[in-house]
């Protein structure tokens, strides 16, 4: 019995520790893959070089120089510049990066397949073209991978997420917003979310990432046997309704080629999304925009009738102006004591058409400021205060009121006169 209780206690501790690790893993900030490049650089890939030199470093440096020249000729031809060569010094100013796709380094030889990134604005100025690119509205990318019957987005790092992080979006017609998978990404963006059509929560999500719409690239991986061929079924989906745009299938001979399979899938999906954009299939869903604010309906004050109770709106009757916003009037009044403040507030609230009257700046023994919300014309409020024995100074919505002193009749003797 004692041995069984020790085992039970150990199992409970293990479960508690496991639960704690699973909870922290959901919001693990160290998980995720940041996009490699989201700039608008021109990219030329697949440039092959084979250079020999006295040393390995010189051969590699010479290979990169040669790759820059070849890539510039290809880029110039692609953008209509004629393919004219330029000097190495100018190339050094416009090349923003070298991407090593594959390389073999020998003692005196360098063989590689490289990619070259060119600064868009500088390259466009040399070619005499515009650097502006017409792109789609910002689209939030939610890459879903199905493998072994389990769907994953950012709950853990996947090969599909890595492939989208490697993809260079500079030359794409789609303005992708690619979450890194860190922080709250795993909680907000998951397989369950892409299956929810409710617009309210989707608005909250896309506002969090500054997007206008959603793209859902999906891949289903089928492994024939461990280490054997892998088949990938790719789907391009769009919007909160998870609408299918198109699909295709790719195959690789072994599990070692999954990265190349997914990279090819990302590029083909990008082409598919670009064609859908040109065809008008990627228009932003209007239901993802916040609902417009209700516009007030203007009615004729003379003969407008309230449809609820059939009462004609009379501008002279404050009871029929309850739907109007009212005007704010600033009132300055003498307040020698606290009782004077309460008295003046009570008098103001007693004026017909006054919704509220409150002191905004209190100065006991001086002049206090009150804010009055009045349904009607400021001149009507002014007349109402004068009818209550106040002298009103100023005009419009900023006035100063004073109590008018009561004058005694000329034939009435004062109380302080003593009899003789």
PyMOL commands that set and color helices and strands:
alter all, ss='L'
color gray80, all
select helices_A, chain A and resi 2-26+56-78+88-94+120-127+159-166+185-188+191-194+199-209+255-278+286-288+318-321+338-349+378-387
alter helices_A, ss='H'
color red, helices_A
select strands_A, chain A and resi 42-52+95-105+109-118+139-141+144-147+150-152+176-178+213-223+230-238+243-252+327-335+354-361+366-374+390-395+398-403
alter strands_A, ss='S'
color yellow, strands_A
deselect
rebuild
show_as cartoon
